[in-house]
Amino acid sequence: MTARIIDGKAVAAALRARIAARVAALPYAPGLRVVRVGDDPASGVYVRNKDRAAQQAGLDSATIQLPEDTSEAALLDVVRRLNADPAVDGILVQLPLPAQIRAATVLETINPAKDVDGFHAVNAGRLATGQKGLVPCTPKGVMHLLAAAGTPLAGARAVVLGRSNIVGKPMAALLLAADATVTVVHSRTLDLAGECRRAQILVAAAGRPEMVKGDWIAEGATVIDVGINRLPDGRLVGDVDFAAARGRAGAITPVPGGVGPMTIACLLENTVDAAEARRG
Ligand code: NAD
């Protein structure tokens, strides 16, 4: 079997077009503020891409750039000012933060109604308890990709590789909410290959280049590769050995061009959702 490629660029472009249409119908431009501390080069690319995509969708988007030596108190002041600003619907503090700042404290200071990353404990709790809230962008993007691939979720055996707060855990919660039978596997799991082999849906988010081998994949499975890993030779690869997996999976996302484009599209979607929920 040669797997169908799930084209994240095309799915993201369609989602961005739907978002732009929603924004055009609003009497205001939803406001997104990305706060960046220091100039970590990797996050610089993300921040520029976010800004560009947000502006293309018609959002009122801006980046607030703060110096590397910003104190935690100064950053919290910025966040509180954005919390209080009625024109701001979405606040995203770009991670990682410099060592003098406790990321957890900053994330918990963001108004949950404006928490477009969905990392606040209130939003994590809402997701875990099946209430409406803002959902982390990357796992939300994966759900859009599964829908676009036509993968049935109810009752399906889904395996999530990785248990981080930003990908693995919310991913498992979303799949569970969609009635999948969910297993979460991680660095202490005894038989990773065996667990993965049972998956009809496999979502890999471990951050380990090509760790998922072809024979870990069940024939016909849908494979979503969240990993983004830069090899020493400069190549970008996922957590799945794509060439081998493609010979067994039914559908698979490439890296790049799979999950990556969805994350930014879902950030825009969350900003419009937050604006509509808050402004009525
Ligand atoms: P993380 O390091 O916070 O978590 C990784 C998880 O994988 C952990 O729960 C760990 O238990 C598990 N893990 C690590 N090594 C393992 C191993 N050898 N065997 C089994 N489990 C293992 O990472 P994260 O923030 O969740 O990100 C995961 C990957 O997804 C990274 O490659 C990251 O770059 C990528 N990512 C991509 C996007 C996107 O937009 N496409 C967004 C976020 C993260």
Residues whose N, C-alpha, C, O or C-beta is under 5 A from the ligand:
A	BS01	NAD	T138 L161 G162 R163 S164 V167 G168 V185 H186 S187 A205 A206 G207 R208 V226 G227 I228 N229 V259 G260 T263
